[in-house]
Amino acid sequence: MKEEDTQNRVAQSEGDVNLSSARTDWQQEHLDEQTVALLEEDARYFLHQSLSSPCLNALSGCEGSFLIDMQGRRYLDFHGNNVHQVGFGHPRVKAAIYEALEQLPFCTRRYTNKYAVGLARKLAELSPGTLNKCLFAPGGAEAISMAIKLARMATGRFKTVSMWDSFHGATLDTISIGGEALFRNNIGPLLPGSEHAPPPDPDSCPFRCGRQCSLQCADYVEYILRKEGDVAAVVAETVRSTGIVPPQDYWRKLRSICDRHGALLILDEIPNGLGRTGSMFTCEQYGIVPDMLVIGKGLGGGSFPIAALLAREDLDIGQDRALGHFTHEKNPVACAAALATIEVIESEGLVERSRTLGAKFVDQLKELQTRHRLIKEVRGLGLLVAVVLRRDDGSPAEHEAERIMYSALGKGLSFKVTMGSILALTPPLTIDEQHLTDAVTILDGCFSEL
């Protein structure tokens, strides 16, 4: 195995790390002096960290499905940090932001405003079951933190069960329940009571289920709940951004297990809620309702950071304590952007569009698979799509995945590599169908060159 492969495997994460020589090679080939100077200044002032800094390139604009760098090159954005369900700079989202900025740029604590109330009302109307209560936060990690605190308050317990390889945010409490080594290693004592179980992932299943899931991973969660006896909540991503789609019976079984043992079920749909998977909320496709649901990223319309904790009505029990108490808890501009985003998703039929275009996109990628043996599997739900790369010996094609990514960037397509050897493709739900075909054509060329 090549040395670079070994390094990548150690560092594999939900995103592509920024430590390899391939990144430097790409920069030397594609960046001009002005861009390099800005990147050097960025590196001078920002703390360096894996996944984000130092940066690869610098942007001057973004619109619709495209990123535009300082040299004027346009990239189809199939990454977008999953914030761009309605694309970048949607006119209705921008108009809502401008109106709120003119009328009420901030809402001081102890006061409410029509934008926050309107968003809360809309989320209650859309949410399944009795998830009619909410709190807003600046980001998904903070919303997960509120969910954990509420679960402790409601159950009188403090332990959680979550999944290895999961990602719920980068704060100390969310990396405690998260399962990625890149965030957890050498940090020191993490949140006590954070138990972990194997995820419903056929690629890493310790029960050797193969492609026919026997739900032993769900049985293992019940084993923990039974042995521990004092677990407050099971916290998990409904589907992973790596394109892991659990079988239908998995979530039904987990819902039953939580009920049986008095643990709350908290589902994290921060990157994939709001239509990306072909339903407004991904859990709807499994016919279950969690006790709490967390959404974010795309809620801000590709412009503003905002997340929401949606909870059952009977969990409104924290009147004498502070769950979030964030300065921007009811930021009117962010709430206006979120409300406009939901209106765009509904009025433009983006949920159905995600379902339809996603199926066509997967079919195109499966046809590509017949021509390139490095592609082991194409999987996904709606416009959350993953292309799994493996070598003939079955090992993860990490080095090859990175080469494909940088080759695609050179041809105008941006996406991320996740877990070392999976191409994660998440375009805007507003994307032109032709641009999906363009992306497949670019990938075809990249694989052929490889």
KERO-526505 format. One record per residue (C-alpha): x, y, z; residue in three letters. Coordinates in steps of 0.2 Angstrom, whole numbers, plus 5000, padded with zeros to 4 digits. Example, Ala and Ser with C-alpha at 12.3 -4.5 7.8 and 13.67 -1.06 7.14 Angstrom:
506249785039ALA;506849955036SER;
This chain:
500050005000MET;500650174996LYS;501250295010GLU;499950425005GLU;498550295006ASP;499050245023THR;499050435028GLN;497350455021ASN;496650305029ARG;497150365046VAL;496350535043ALA;494750475034GLN;493250575039SER;491650645033GLU;492650765022GLY;494250775013ASP;495750825023VAL;496950955017ASN;498650875020LEU;499050785004SER;500250834991SER;498850814978ALA;498150974985ARG;499751074983THR;499951004965ASP;498251064960TRP;498551234967GLN;500251254958GLN;499351204942GLU;497751314943HIS;498051464954LEU;498651634949ASP;499751754960GLU;498251854967GLN;497351704973THR;498951624981VAL;499351794990ALA;497551784997LEU;497751605003LEU;499451645011GLU;498651785020GLU;497151675026ASP;498451545032ALA;499351685042ARG;497851745052TYR;496751585054PHE;497151445065LEU;497551285054HIS;496451135056GLN;496050985046SER;494650985033LEU;494651175031SER;496151285034SER;497351315025PRO;496151335011CYS;496151264993LEU;495551414983ASN;494651574985ALA;492951624979LEU;492351784972SER;490551734970GLY;489151604970CYS;487551594961GLU;486251454958GLY;487251294956SER;488951374954PHE;490451434963LEU;491551564955ILE;493351584960ASP;494451734959MET;495051694942GLN;493251684936GLY;493151504934ARG;491451424937ARG;491251254947TYR;489651154948LEU;489451134967ASP;488950964972PHE;489650994989HIS;488951154996GLY;489151095014ASN;487351045011ASN;486751215014VAL;486151244996HIS;484451154994GLN;483751314985VAL;485451354977GLY;486451504981PHE;485651684980GLY;483951634977HIS;482951794973PRO;481551754986ARG;482751715000VAL;483751874996LYS;482151984996ALA;481651915013ALA;483451955020ILE;483352125013TYR;481652155020GLU;482152095038ALA;483752195037LEU;482752355034GLU;481352315047GLN;482252225061LEU;484052185060PRO;484152105077PHE;482952045091CYS;483452075109THR;483151935121ARG;481451945130ARG;480651995114TYR;479951905099THR;479651945081ASN;478551905067LYS;479951815057TYR;480351695072ALA;478551655075VAL;478151635057GLY;479551505055LEU;479051415071ALA;477251405065ARG;477851335048LYS;478951205055LEU;477551145067ALA;476451125052GLU;477651025042LEU;478450915056SER;477750745058PRO;476850685073GLY;476750805088THR;478450885085LEU;477651055087ASN;478851145099LYS;480551215093CYS;482051315098LEU;483251395086PHE;485151405087ALA;486551475076PRO;487151305070GLY;486751115070GLY;488051075084ALA;487151195096GLU;485451125092ALA;486150945095ILE;486751015112SER;485051075116MET;484250905112ALA;485450815123ILE;485150935138LYS;483250915135LEU;483350725135ALA;484250725152ARG;482950845159MET;481550735153ALA;482250565158THR;483250605173GLY;484650505165ARG;486250565157PHE;486950425145LYS;486750425126THR;487050295113VAL;487650355096SER;488550275081MET;490350255077TRP;490850355061ASP;489450475065SER;489550665064PHE;488450785074HIS;489550935075GLY;491250995081ALA;490951055099THR;491550955114LEU;489950875118ASP;489450835100THR;491150755096ILE;490850655112SER;489250575104ILE;490050585087GLY;491150435081GLY;492450505070GLU;494250485076ALA;494850645067LEU;493750745079PHE;493950645095ARG;495850585096ASN;496950665109ASN;495650785115ILE;495550725132GLY;494050665143PRO;492450685133LEU;490650685139LEU;490350545151PRO;489050415147GLY;489350425128SER;489150245122GLU;489350195104HIS;488650065093ALA;488950005076PRO;488050095062PRO;486950015049PRO;488350015037ASP;488649865026PRO;490449925022ASP;490949915041SER;489749795048CYS;490549695062PRO;489149565061PHE;489649515043ARG;487949535037CYS;488549575019GLY;487249655008ARG;485749575017GLN;485549665034CYS;485049555048SER;484749705060LEU;486049645072GLN;486649825074CYS;484949875080ALA;484949725092ASP;486649785099TYR;485849955103VAL;484549865113GLU;485949765122TYR;486749925127ILE;485050005133LEU;484649845143ARG;486449835151LYS;486650015155GLU;484850035161GLY;484950225162ASP;485150295144VAL;484350455141ALA;484350455122ALA;484850365106VAL;485650505094VAL;485850455076ALA;485850525058GLU;484350455049THR;485450435034VAL;487250475033ARG;488050595021SER;489050455015THR;487450385007GLY;487150245019ILE;485350215018VAL;484750095032PRO;483449965028PRO;481650015031GLN;481549895046ASP;483049975055TYR;482250135061TRP;480550045065ARG;481549925076LYS;482550065084LEU;480950165088ARG;480250015096SER;481849985106ILE;481850155113CYS;480050155118ASP;480349985127ARG;481850055137HIS;481250225140GLY;482550315130ALA;482150455118LEU;482550445100LEU;483450605093ILE;483750605074LEU;485050715066ASP;484450775049GLU;485550935049ILE;486350895032PRO;484950805023ASN;483250865030GLY;482150995020LEU;481950895004GLY;483650835000ARG;483250645002THR;481550654993GLY;480450695008SER;480350855018MET;481050755033PHE;482050595030THR;481250505044CYS;479550515035GLU;480150385023GLN;480350265037TYR;478650295044GLY;479250345061ILE;479250495072VAL;480750535083PRO;480550615100ASP;481650755094MET;482250805076LEU;483650925072VAL;483851015056ILE;485051155050GLY;486251185036LYS;485051215021GLY;483751295033LEU;484651465030GLY;484451465011GLY;486251455008GLY;486551615016SER;486251625035PHE;486751505049PRO;485251435058ILE;484651265065ALA;483151205074ALA;482751085087LEU;480951015084LEU;480250925100ALA;478650835105ARG;477450955114GLU;477550855130ASP;479450885131LEU;479051075134ASP;479751055152ILE;481151175154GLY;480251335160GLN;481451355175ASP;483051315165ARG;483951375150ALA;484151255136LEU;484951365123GLY;484951545128HIS;485951595112PHE;486151775107THR;485451745090HIS;484151625095GLU;482751725086LYS;483751825074ASN;482451895063PRO;483551905047VAL;484051715049ALA;482251675052CYS;481651775037ALA;482951675026ALA;482351515033ALA;480451545031LEU;480851605013ALA;481851445010THR;480451335015ILE;479251435004GLU;480351404989VAL;480551214993ILE;478651204993GLU;478151324979SER;479451254967GLU;479051074971GLY;480851034976LEU;480450884987VAL;479750794972GLU;481050864961ARG;482450794972SER;481550624971ARG;481350624952THR;483050694948LEU;483950594961GLY;483350434953ALA;483850484936LYS;485550544942PHE;485850374951VAL;485350284935ASP;486650384925GLN;488050344938LEU;487550164938LYS;487850164919GLU;489450244922LEU;489850104934GLN;489749984920THR;491250064911ARG;492350094926HIS;492749944937ARG;493450064951LEU;491650104955ILE;491049974967LYS;489250044971GLU;488150194968VAL;486950224982ARG;485850364988GLY;484150444992LEU;483450584982GLY;484950704978LEU;486050634992LEU;487150524981VAL;488750424985ALA;489950334973VAL;490950204982VAL;492650164975LEU;493650004978ARG;495149924970ARG;495049744963ASP;495649674979ASP;494149754988GLY;495249884997SER;494650064998PRO;495250164983ALA;495750314994GLU;497150384983HIS;496150364967GLU;494650454975ALA;495750604979GLU;496450604961ARG;494650594954ILE;494150744965MET;495550854960TYR;495350804942SER;493550854942ALA;493951024950LEU;495051054936GLY;493551024924LYS;492351124934GLY;491451004946LEU;491651024965SER;491150884977PHE;491950804993LYS;492750644996VAL;492050565012THR;492750425023MET;494250415011GLY;493550334996SER;491750384993ILE;491250524982LEU;489850624990ALA;488750714977LEU;487450834984THR;486950964971PRO;485651094974PRO;483851034972LEU;483551174960THR;484951114948ILE;484551104930ASP;484450924924GLU;485750954910GLN;486951004924HIS;486750824932LEU;487250754915THR;488650874913ASP;489350814930ALA;489250634925VAL;490150674909THR;491550754919ILE;491650604930LEU;491750494915ASP;493250594909GLY;494050584926CYS;493950404928PHE;494550374910SER;496050474913GLU;496450384929LEU;
